[in-house]
Amino acid sequence: MVSFEQAVRAGALYLELDVHMSRDGEIVVSHDEGLNRTCGRDALIRETNWAEIQAADAGHMLTFDGGATFPFRGRSIKVPRLIEVLGAFGDVNYVIEIKQTSLVSQLLATVDASGLRRRVLIASELDEPISAVRRLAPQIPTNFPSGEVAEFLQAMAGYRPGYEPRGAALQIPPEYHGWRLVTTESVEFAHRVGVELHVWTVNEESEMNQLLEYGVDGLISDFPARALRVARAREPFK
């Protein structure tokens, strides 16, 4: 929540976050499937009740000097539920990435309870949850799971005549195993077939500038204030 608050204060238009489901059915915001790296607890979210997750110190392991100090330890920073995040930052938009396949119904119920269905894009690298979202809530935009990313690249190379994308936003890294994915050509092709292209995870200013020069529609960054500063230096900025 501290990071989200800082991003919103900096002017972020979107928050990107990952979700898992606790053993008792709460949709929890966490990048990792476990609590070890952030809270120092050897527990998987899917195997842990919400009360136990809520009791963990989400700032326990954060250090900027290799472990000499832990400035956020003991400051009552908690792992949040998705409903709490959506309720705290209702004026922004959300990219919600599903990391656990069996939570789509609960996730959609949480989004509906917040009244923010029109402000979310659902993402996953996995085919199963994206297919479920498209079936249960076809008006909610999605990204491309990994299989559809491959289809996009094949279509761009001319191997899929009549290609029609099923997602609204292609979200990919700048490169994959030395293969450059984000180029002027891939951005132009995405726009030609009617989808946005978002790039993750982009933290260096030089790369941000290069990608914006290509015409990408979104940068997913660990440093939102930096990304916003770079984007705002260019015109037009949306």
C-alpha positions in Angstrom: 0.0 0.0 0.0 2.9 2.4 0.7 4.2 1.9 -2.8 0.7 2.4 -4.4 0.2 5.6 -2.4 3.6 7.0 -3.6 2.8 6.0 -7.2 -0.6 7.7 -7.0 0.9 10.9 -5.4 3.4 11.0 -8.3 0.5 11.0 -10.7 0.3 7.4 -11.9 -2.7 6.7 -14.1 -2.6 3.0 -13.6 -1.5 0.5 -10.9 -0.3 -2.9 -11.9 -0.6 -5.6 -9.3 -0.7 -9.4 -8.9 -3.2 -11.4 -7.0 -3.4 -14.7 -5.3 -6.2 -16.3 -3.2 -5.9 -17.3 0.5 -7.0 -20.7 1.7 -10.2 -19.2 2.9 -11.0 -17.3 -0.3 -9.7 -13.8 0.1 -8.1 -12.2 -3.0 -4.7 -11.0 -1.8 -2.4 -8.5 -3.5 1.1 -10.0 -3.7 3.7 -10.5 -6.5 5.0 -13.7 -4.9 2.9 -16.8 -4.2 4.6 -16.9 -0.8 5.3 -14.6 2.1 9.0 -15.4 2.5 10.6 -12.6 0.4 8.5 -9.8 1.9 7.3 -11.0 5.3 10.0 -13.5 6.2 7.4 -16.2 6.7 7.7 -19.6 5.1 4.1 -19.8 3.9 2.2 -20.0 0.6 -0.7 -17.6 0.3 -3.0 -20.4 -1.1 -2.3 -22.5 1.9 -2.7 -19.8 4.5 -5.9 -18.2 6.0 -6.4 -14.5 5.6 -6.1 -13.9 9.4 -2.6 -15.3 9.4 -1.6 -13.3 6.3 -3.0 -10.1 7.8 -0.8 -10.7 10.9 2.4 -10.7 8.8 4.7 -7.7 8.6 4.9 -6.9 4.9 7.8 -4.5 5.4 9.9 -7.0 7.4 12.4 -8.0 4.7 12.7 -4.7 2.7 16.3 -3.4 2.7 18.2 -1.0 0.6 21.7 -1.8 1.9 22.0 -5.6 1.6 20.4 -6.3 5.0 22.3 -3.9 7.3 19.0 -2.1 8.0 15.3 -2.7 7.4 13.6 0.7 7.5 10.1 -0.6 7.0 10.1 -3.3 9.6 7.6 -3.0 12.4 5.7 -0.1 10.8 2.4 -2.0 10.6 2.6 -2.4 6.8 0.3 -5.3 5.8 -0.3 -7.5 2.8 -3.5 -6.0 1.4 -6.6 -7.5 0.0 -7.6 -6.5 -3.5 -10.8 -4.9 -2.2 -8.8 -2.6 0.1 -6.6 -1.4 -2.8 -9.5 -0.8 -5.1 -11.3 1.1 -2.4 -8.3 3.3 -1.6 -7.5 4.3 -5.1 -10.8 4.4 -7.0 -9.8 7.2 -9.3 -7.0 5.2 -11.1 -7.1 2.3 -13.5 -5.8 -1.2 -12.7 -3.9 -3.9 -14.5 -4.6 -7.0 -12.3 -2.4 -10.0 -13.1 -3.7 -13.4 -12.1 -0.9 -15.7 -10.8 -3.2 -18.5 -9.5 -5.6 -20.2 -11.9 -8.5 -21.0 -9.6 -9.6 -17.6 -8.4 -11.4 -16.0 -11.4 -14.9 -16.0 -9.9 -13.8 -14.6 -6.6 -11.7 -11.9 -8.4 -14.6 -10.8 -10.6 -16.9 -10.7 -7.5 -14.3 -8.4 -5.8 -14.1 -6.1 -8.8 -17.8 -5.9 -9.0 -18.1 -5.2 -5.2 -15.7 -2.2 -5.8 -17.8 -0.9 -8.7 -14.7 -0.6 -10.8 -15.3 -3.1 -13.6 -14.8 -0.4 -16.2 -11.4 0.5 -14.7 -9.6 -2.8 -14.9 -7.7 -4.9 -17.4 -7.2 -8.5 -16.4 -3.8 -10.0 -17.2 -2.1 -13.4 -17.0 0.5 -15.4 -18.7 -1.8 -18.4 -18.3 -4.4 -19.4 -20.8 -7.0 -20.8 -18.3 -7.8 -17.7 -16.3 -7.9 -15.4 -19.3 -10.3 -17.8 -21.0 -12.4 -17.8 -17.9 -12.5 -14.0 -17.7 -13.5 -13.7 -21.3 -16.3 -16.2 -20.8 -17.6 -14.8 -17.5 -17.0 -11.1 -18.1 -16.5 -10.5 -21.9 -16.7 -6.7 -21.4 -13.5 -6.6 -19.3 -10.4 -6.2 -21.4 -7.6 -8.7 -21.1 -4.0 -9.0 -22.1 -2.5 -11.9 -24.2 -1.5 -15.0 -22.4 1.8 -16.6 -23.5 0.2 -18.7 -26.3 -1.5 -15.6 -27.8 1.8 -13.7 -27.7 3.3 -16.4 -29.9 0.3 -16.1 -32.2 0.8 -12.4 -32.4 4.4 -12.8 -33.4 3.6 -15.4 -35.9 1.0 -13.1 -37.5 3.4 -10.2 -37.6 5.8 -12.5 -39.5 3.0 -13.3 -42.0 2.3 -16.8 -40.9 -1.3 -16.2 -39.7 -3.3 -14.6 -42.5 -6.6 -13.2 -41.3 -5.3 -12.9 -37.8 -7.7 -11.4 -35.2 -6.4 -10.8 -31.7 -8.5 -11.8 -28.7 -6.9 -9.5 -26.2 -6.9 -5.7 -25.8 -3.3 -5.2 -24.8 -0.1 -7.1 -25.6 2.1 -7.0 -22.5 5.6 -8.2 -23.2 9.2 -7.6 -22.1 11.6 -5.6 -24.4 13.3 -8.9 -25.3 13.2 -12.6 -24.5 16.3 -14.8 -24.5 18.1 -12.3 -26.7 15.2 -12.0 -29.1 14.1 -8.3 -29.4 10.3 -8.3 -29.0 9.5 -4.6 -28.9 10.5 -2.8 -32.0 9.0 -0.1 -34.2 7.6 -2.9 -36.4 5.9 -4.8 -33.5 4.3 -1.6 -32.2 3.1 -0.7 -35.6 1.6 -4.1 -36.1 -0.1 -4.1 -32.7 -1.8 -0.8 -33.6 -2.7 -2.1 -37.1 -4.6 -5.0 -35.6 -6.2 -2.7 -32.9 -4.4 -3.5 -29.7 -2.2 -1.6 -27.3 1.4 -2.6 -26.5 2.6 -2.4 -22.9 6.2 -3.2 -21.9 7.5 -4.6 -18.6 9.6 -4.1 -16.6 11.2 -0.9 -17.7 13.3 1.0 -15.1 16.1 2.8 -17.0 15.4 6.2 -18.5 17.3 5.5 -21.7 15.1 2.4 -22.4 12.0 4.3 -21.4 12.8 7.0 -24.0 13.6 4.4 -26.7 10.3 2.5 -26.1 8.3 5.7 -26.1 10.0 6.7 -29.4 8.8 3.4 -30.8 5.2 4.5 -29.8 4.4 2.0 -27.1 1.2 2.6 -25.2 2.4 1.8 -21.7 5.4 1.3 -19.5 5.3 -1.0 -16.5 8.0 0.1 -14.1 9.2 -0.3 -10.5 9.9 3.4 -10.6 6.6 5.1 -11.6 7.8 8.7 -10.7 10.7 8.2 -13.0 8.6 6.8 -15.8 6.1 9.6 -15.5 8.9 12.2 -15.6 10.3 10.7 -18.8 6.8 10.4 -20.4 5.8 14.0 -19.4 9.0 15.3 -21.1 7.6 14.1 -24.4 4.5 15.5 -26.1 1.7 14.6 -26.2 1.4 12.9 -22.9 -1.9 11.1 -22.1 
